[in-house]
Amino acid sequence: MTGTVDRRRWVIVAMVFFAIMLNYVDRQILALLKPTLETEFAWSDQDYANMGTAFQFATAVAFLGTGWFIDRVGLRFGFALGVAVWSLAGMAHAFASGVAGFIAARVVLGVGESVGTPAAVKTAATYFERHDRQMALGIGNTAPNVG
């Protein structure tokens, strides 16, 4: 590969890494803000648990189809759409006034964020030859642990 192409594909890996890292930071923010939000919105522990359960369930179900989705619509469009959905869902939390609103925002967030893993794998498979693919996947798989 030429130097320009080689640099470009590593820049793509870096972009995917940072998107997924922010994805996982976003997943943890509700836990960090729990004491503040619990007081402000009068959440019970059960309300908080319901939000977490809804998010995890939505993400798990969405994972079943996101690889297929990325393959059908293409990596660029599919990943961009996933990032747009999870960004809008993240912003929707600001407009939620109760538990139901937060659950709805968390469900949409989980669906949008589920695109990240198959997009990272498809990026490595698309842009990297076999001898570099493991390094690209390793970098991508590090993102959730950093986030």
Residue, then its C-alpha position, 0 to 999 in steps of 0.5 A: m500500500t502507498g503511504t497515503v493509503d496506509r495513513r488514511r486507513w489508520v486515521i479511519v481506525a482512530m476515528v472508529f476508536f474515538a467514536i466507540m470510546l465515546n459510546y462507552v463513556d456515554r453508557q456510563i454517564l447515567a451511573l455517574l450522574k445517578p445521585t444528582l438525577e435521583t434527587e432532581f427527578a425523585w427516581s427510585d432504585q427500581d426506576y434506575a434499574n428499569m432504565g438500565t434494563a431497557f437500555q441493555f435489552a434494546t442494545a442486545v436485540a439491536f445487535l442481532g441485526t446491526g451486522w446485517f444492516i451494515d452489510r446492506v447499507g454500507l459501512r460509511f452510511g451505516f456507521a454514520l447513521g448509528v452515530a447520528v442516532w446515538s447522538l440525537a438520543g443522547m441529546a434527547h435525555a435533556f428533554a426527558s422529564g420523567v422515567a418514561g422519557f429517560i427510558a425511551a431515550r436510553v432505548v434509542l441510544g442503545v439501538g444507535e450504539s449497537v452499530g459500533t461493534p459491527a462497524a469496527v469489525k467491518t472497518a478492519a476487514t475492509y481496510f486492512e490486509r490479513h497481516d495488519r487486521q489483528m492490530a486494527l481489531g485490537i485497537g478497536n477492541t480497546a476502545p470500550n475498555v478506555g471508555 
